[in-house]
Amino acid sequence: MTIITVNSPKGRLSLEQRRTLAETLTDAVLVPEVGQFAPPARVGFQVHFVEREPDMMAIGGRLLTDVGPDADVMVIDVAVMDGDWRQEVRTAVIERVLAALADACGLPQPSPTWWVNFRVIDEGSWGSSGGVLPVLSLLDSGVFTEEKVKAIRAALGA
């Protein structure tokens, strides 16, 4: 249902930070997506950590190797199935992702050089289990609140 990809300079995140983020980033999206904290829904979420050498990332037109060790650049890509993604829900996800990242990194607030991309994959464009996986087929799973089921059906015109 959701793939979260964290792109960071090599060595920026420790193993323990990645362990923490695997859980907290999942929940940062899961709760707004299904409308409640639902641990059984976690199986539908993947978090991928992609590390890049400092000479493979740039900010402000300069490679990180040239900027120095204080350059703290990360891009988090959140790809979700179509559903109830009104602006206030997207905003909540982005704020929760950035807060989880700051917390895992021991910072009082997110860095202004951490960016979150939020992408909605159109209904019928998500595949799993050998075929197309429509979000409507997941609504009876018991993890979505009734309010979320109604909002998703309304958003998809179903």
C-alpha positions, 0 to 999 in steps of 0.5 A: 500500500505504501513505499517510503524511500529515504535517500541520504548521504552514506553513513548519515543514519546509523543502524539504530536510527534506521530501525527506529525509522522503519517503525516511526515512518511507517506509522507516520503514514499509516495513521492518516492513511487508515484513520487509526493506529492499526499494527496489522496494516504495517505489512502493507508498508515498506521503508527503503533506505538508499545511501549515496556517496557524498559525491553523488548528491548535491545541494545549491549546485555543489556536491556534498563532498565540496560543501563539507560535513555539515551538509545534512541533505535527505529526500524522503519519497512517500508513494501511496495508493489512491484514496483519501488524500485531501490536502490536510491529510497530505500535510499531516503525513509530511509533518509526521514524516519530518517529525519522525526523522528529526526525533530519530536523528535527535534533533529538536526540529527537521532540517530545512534541507530535508525534503519530502515528496508525496506521490499518489499512485493512480487507482489501477496502477499498483501491483502485488500478488501477481496482478493489479491491487485496487485500494477498494479491495482493501477497504474490508480488511478491518484496518480502515476506520469507517470514516476513512472507508467512506472518504476513500470511496467518495474520493474514488467515486465508488 
